[in-house]
Amino acid sequence: AYTCSVVATNIAGNSAASGTVTVTPYTVPGAPTIGAATPGNTQATIAFTAPASNGGSAITGYTVTCTAGAATATATGPASPLTVTGLTNGTAYTCSVVATNIAGNSAASGTVTVTPYTVPGAPTIGAATPGNTQATIAFTAPASNGGSAITGYTVTCTAGAATATATGPASPLTVTGLTNGTAYTCS
């Protein structure tokens, strides 16, 4: 904070000083430092560090902007982290953050890329083909992978307290260890 006054000058010299006014100069804050991006279901949580300089005026908030082509989503708040919602699962977004004070917005931080995702949809079960102490279960992949490649499938067959499973990358899967003559329910 500076205290300022004014004097007038002519050929005879300086006048008496005026009254005083106090002023504090400021500018926009420095750019925040972007951190980790954590994907979620149609959202991403972006962490960042406050800038080293607030520009001489308190930071009033932060804005995270995530873009993918023409799609843009933002989140504002007082501190890190901020969660940007309304994103499309399986789409890669580039995100950055700016700090704001009374002078305006800082330069944007660096960027981080994040792809939101969720669990896949349910597969569609097909035919069950019985065998000797086993059953082969056919199924169709779900319509939605949730925004991330499906890494495998698990077939579970139960009869009372007895349960048997089989895992694999694709249809069909064969469940072994079943008891001949016993009815199993599989999913």
C-alpha positions as a Markdown table, in Angstrom:
| # | Residue | x | y | z |
|---|---|---|---|---|
| 1 | Ala | 0.0 | 0.0 | 0.0 |
| 2 | Tyr | 1.3 | 3.4 | -1.0 |
| 3 | Thr | 0.2 | 6.8 | 0.4 |
| 4 | Cys | 0.3 | 9.5 | -2.3 |
| 5 | Ser | 0.0 | 13.3 | -2.3 |
| 6 | Val | 0.3 | 16.0 | -4.9 |
| 7 | Val | 2.1 | 19.4 | -5.1 |
| 8 | Ala | 1.8 | 22.0 | -7.8 |
| 9 | Thr | 5.0 | 23.7 | -9.1 |
| 10 | Asn | 5.5 | 27.1 | -10.8 |
| 11 | Ile | 8.4 | 29.4 | -11.3 |
| 12 | Ala | 8.1 | 30.5 | -7.7 |
| 13 | Gly | 8.4 | 26.9 | -6.3 |
| 14 | Asn | 6.2 | 24.1 | -4.9 |
| 15 | Ser | 2.8 | 24.5 | -3.3 |
| 16 | Ala | 1.9 | 22.9 | 0.0 |
| 17 | Ala | 1.1 | 19.1 | -0.4 |
| 18 | Ser | -2.5 | 18.1 | -1.0 |
| 19 | Gly | -4.3 | 15.6 | 1.2 |
| 20 | Thr | -3.2 | 12.0 | 0.9 |
| 21 | Val | -4.7 | 8.9 | -0.8 |
| 22 | Thr | -3.7 | 5.3 | -0.3 |
| 23 | Val | -3.4 | 3.0 | -3.2 |
| 24 | Thr | -2.2 | -0.6 | -3.6 |
| 25 | Pro | -1.1 | -1.6 | -7.2 |
| 26 | Tyr | -2.0 | -5.0 | -8.5 |
| 27 | Thr | -2.1 | -7.1 | -11.6 |
| 28 | Val | -3.4 | -10.5 | -12.6 |
| 29 | Pro | -2.0 | -13.5 | -10.7 |
| 30 | Gly | 0.7 | -15.8 | -12.0 |
| 31 | Ala | -0.4 | -19.0 | -13.7 |
| 32 | Pro | -1.3 | -22.0 | -11.4 |
| 33 | Thr | 0.6 | -25.2 | -11.8 |
| 34 | Ile | -1.6 | -28.1 | -13.1 |
| 35 | Gly | -1.3 | -31.4 | -11.3 |
| 36 | Ala | -3.0 | -34.8 | -11.6 |
| 37 | Ala | -6.3 | -35.5 | -13.4 |
| 38 | Thr | -8.4 | -38.2 | -12.0 |
| 39 | Pro | -11.1 | -39.6 | -14.4 |
| 40 | Gly | -14.6 | -40.6 | -13.2 |
| 41 | Asn | -18.0 | -41.3 | -14.7 |
| 42 | Thr | -18.7 | -38.4 | -17.1 |
| 43 | Gln | -16.3 | -36.2 | -15.0 |
| 44 | Ala | -12.7 | -35.5 | -14.1 |
| 45 | Thr | -11.2 | -34.1 | -11.0 |
| 46 | Ile | -8.3 | -31.7 | -11.7 |
| 47 | Ala | -5.7 | -30.9 | -9.0 |
| 48 | Phe | -3.5 | -27.8 | -9.2 |
| 49 | Thr | -1.1 | -25.7 | -7.1 |
| 50 | Ala | -1.8 | -22.0 | -6.5 |
| 51 | Pro | 0.5 | -19.6 | -8.4 |
| 52 | Ala | 3.6 | -18.2 | -6.6 |
| 53 | Ser | 2.3 | -14.7 | -7.1 |
| 54 | Asn | -1.2 | -13.5 | -6.5 |
| 55 | Gly | -0.4 | -10.3 | -8.5 |
| 56 | Gly | -0.8 | -8.1 | -5.4 |
| 57 | Ser | -4.5 | -8.9 | -4.8 |
| 58 | Ala | -6.0 | -11.9 | -3.2 |
| 59 | Ile | -7.1 | -14.7 | -5.6 |
| 60 | Thr | -10.8 | -14.9 | -5.6 |
| 61 | Gly | -11.2 | -18.2 | -7.5 |
| 62 | Tyr | -10.0 | -20.7 | -10.0 |
| 63 | Thr | -11.5 | -22.0 | -13.3 |
| 64 | Val | -10.7 | -25.4 | -14.8 |
| 65 | Thr | -11.5 | -25.7 | -18.5 |
| 66 | Cys | -11.6 | -29.1 | -20.3 |
| 67 | Thr | -11.9 | -29.3 | -24.1 |
| 68 | Ala | -12.3 | -32.1 | -26.7 |
| 69 | Gly | -12.8 | -30.7 | -30.2 |
| 70 | Ala | -15.7 | -28.3 | -30.0 |
| 71 | Ala | -16.9 | -29.6 | -26.6 |
| 72 | Thr | -15.9 | -27.5 | -23.6 |
| 73 | Ala | -16.8 | -28.0 | -19.9 |
| 74 | Thr | -15.7 | -25.8 | -16.9 |
| 75 | Ala | -15.7 | -25.8 | -13.2 |
| 76 | Thr | -15.0 | -22.9 | -10.8 |
| 77 | Gly | -14.1 | -22.9 | -7.1 |
| 78 | Pro | -12.0 | -21.4 | -4.4 |
| 79 | Ala | -9.2 | -24.1 | -4.3 |
| 80 | Ser | -7.8 | -27.3 | -5.6 |
| 81 | Pro | -9.1 | -29.8 | -6.7 |
| 82 | Leu | -12.0 | -29.0 | -8.9 |
| 83 | Thr | -14.3 | -31.5 | -10.6 |
| 84 | Val | -15.5 | -30.8 | -14.1 |
| 85 | Thr | -18.8 | -32.6 | -15.0 |
| 86 | Gly | -20.7 | -33.2 | -18.2 |
| 87 | Leu | -17.9 | -34.9 | -20.0 |
| 88 | Thr | -18.3 | -37.8 | -22.4 |
| 89 | Asn | -16.9 | -41.2 | -21.3 |
| 90 | Gly | -14.2 | -42.5 | -23.6 |
| 91 | Thr | -13.3 | -39.0 | -25.0 |
| 92 | Ala | -9.9 | -37.6 | -24.3 |
| 93 | Tyr | -10.1 | -34.0 | -22.8 |
| 94 | Thr | -7.3 | -31.5 | -22.5 |
| 95 | Cys | -7.6 | -29.5 | -19.3 |
| 96 | Ser | -6.0 | -26.3 | -17.9 |
| 97 | Val | -6.7 | -23.9 | -15.0 |
| 98 | Val | -6.6 | -20.1 | -14.5 |
| 99 | Ala | -6.5 | -18.1 | -11.3 |
| 100 | Thr | -8.6 | -15.0 | -10.9 |
| 101 | Asn | -8.2 | -11.8 | -8.8 |
| 102 | Ile | -9.7 | -8.3 | -9.0 |
| 103 | Ala | -7.5 | -7.6 | -12.0 |
| 104 | Gly | -8.7 | -10.5 | -14.0 |
| 105 | Asn | -7.5 | -14.0 | -15.1 |
| 106 | Ser | -4.0 | -15.3 | -15.0 |
| 107 | Ala | -2.4 | -17.0 | -18.0 |
| 108 | Ala | -3.5 | -20.6 | -18.3 |
| 109 | Ser | -1.5 | -23.3 | -16.5 |
| 110 | Gly | 0.0 | -26.1 | -18.5 |
| 111 | Thr | -2.3 | -28.9 | -19.7 |
| 112 | Val | -3.2 | -32.4 | -18.6 |
| 113 | Thr | -5.1 | -34.9 | -20.6 |
| 114 | Val | -7.8 | -37.1 | -19.1 |
| 115 | Thr | -10.4 | -39.6 | -20.4 |
| 116 | Pro | -13.4 | -40.2 | -18.2 |
| 117 | Tyr | -14.9 | -43.7 | -17.9 |
| 118 | Thr | -17.2 | -45.9 | -16.0 |
| 119 | Val | -18.0 | -49.6 | -15.8 |
| 120 | Pro | -19.2 | -51.3 | -19.0 |
| 121 | Gly | -22.8 | -52.1 | -19.7 |
| 122 | Ala | -24.0 | -55.7 | -19.0 |
| 123 | Pro | -23.3 | -58.3 | -21.6 |
| 124 | Thr | -26.2 | -60.2 | -23.2 |
| 125 | Ile | -26.2 | -63.9 | -22.3 |
| 126 | Gly | -26.7 | -66.4 | -25.0 |
| 127 | Ala | -26.8 | -70.2 | -25.2 |
| 128 | Ala | -25.6 | -72.5 | -22.6 |
| 129 | Thr | -24.1 | -75.8 | -24.0 |
| 130 | Pro | -23.8 | -78.6 | -21.4 |
| 131 | Gly | -20.9 | -81.0 | -21.3 |
| 132 | Asn | -19.3 | -83.5 | -19.0 |
| 133 | Thr | -18.9 | -81.6 | -15.7 |
| 134 | Gln | -18.9 | -78.4 | -17.6 |
| 135 | Ala | -21.0 | -75.8 | -19.5 |
| 136 | Thr | -20.0 | -73.5 | -22.3 |
| 137 | Ile | -21.7 | -70.1 | -22.0 |
| 138 | Ala | -22.0 | -67.8 | -25.1 |
| 139 | Phe | -22.7 | -64.1 | -24.7 |
| 140 | Thr | -22.6 | -60.8 | -26.6 |
| 141 | Ala | -20.4 | -57.9 | -25.6 |
| 142 | Pro | -22.2 | -55.0 | -24.0 |
| 143 | Ala | -23.3 | -52.0 | -26.2 |
| 144 | Ser | -21.2 | -49.7 | -24.1 |
| 145 | Asn | -17.7 | -50.4 | -22.8 |
| 146 | Gly | -18.0 | -47.4 | -20.4 |
| 147 | Gly | -15.4 | -45.4 | -22.2 |
| 148 | Ser | -12.6 | -47.9 | -21.6 |
| 149 | Ala | -11.6 | -51.1 | -23.4 |
| 150 | Ile | -13.1 | -54.3 | -21.8 |
| 151 | Thr | -10.3 | -56.3 | -20.3 |
| 152 | Gly | -12.2 | -59.5 | -19.7 |
| 153 | Tyr | -15.4 | -61.4 | -18.8 |
| 154 | Thr | -16.4 | -63.6 | -15.9 |
| 155 | Val | -19.1 | -66.3 | -16.2 |
| 156 | Thr | -20.6 | -67.5 | -12.9 |
| 157 | Cys | -22.7 | -70.6 | -12.5 |
| 158 | Thr | -24.5 | -71.4 | -9.3 |
| 159 | Ala | -26.5 | -74.3 | -7.9 |
| 160 | Gly | -27.5 | -73.8 | -4.3 |
| 161 | Ala | -24.3 | -73.1 | -2.4 |
| 162 | Ala | -22.1 | -74.4 | -5.2 |
| 163 | Thr | -20.5 | -71.8 | -7.4 |
| 164 | Ala | -18.1 | -72.1 | -10.3 |
| 165 | Thr | -16.6 | -69.4 | -12.5 |
| 166 | Ala | -14.6 | -69.0 | -15.7 |
| 167 | Thr | -12.8 | -65.9 | -17.0 |
| 168 | Gly | -11.6 | -64.9 | -20.4 |
| 169 | Pro | -11.3 | -62.2 | -23.0 |
| 170 | Ala | -14.3 | -63.1 | -25.2 |
| 171 | Ser | -17.3 | -65.4 | -25.8 |
| 172 | Pro | -17.8 | -68.3 | -25.3 |
| 173 | Leu | -16.4 | -69.3 | -21.9 |
| 174 | Thr | -16.4 | -72.8 | -20.5 |
| 175 | Val | -17.1 | -73.3 | -16.8 |
| 176 | Thr | -15.6 | -76.5 | -15.4 |
| 177 | Gly | -16.0 | -78.3 | -12.1 |
| 178 | Leu | -19.8 | -78.7 | -12.4 |
| 179 | Thr | -21.8 | -81.7 | -11.0 |
| 180 | Asn | -23.4 | -83.8 | -13.7 |
| 181 | Gly | -27.2 | -83.9 | -13.3 |
| 182 | Thr | -27.4 | -80.7 | -11.3 |
| 183 | Ala | -29.2 | -77.6 | -12.8 |
| 184 | Tyr | -27.0 | -74.4 | -12.7 |
| 185 | Thr | -28.0 | -70.8 | -13.2 |
| 186 | Cys | -25.3 | -68.9 | -15.1 |
| 187 | Ser | -24.7 | -65.2 | -15.7 |
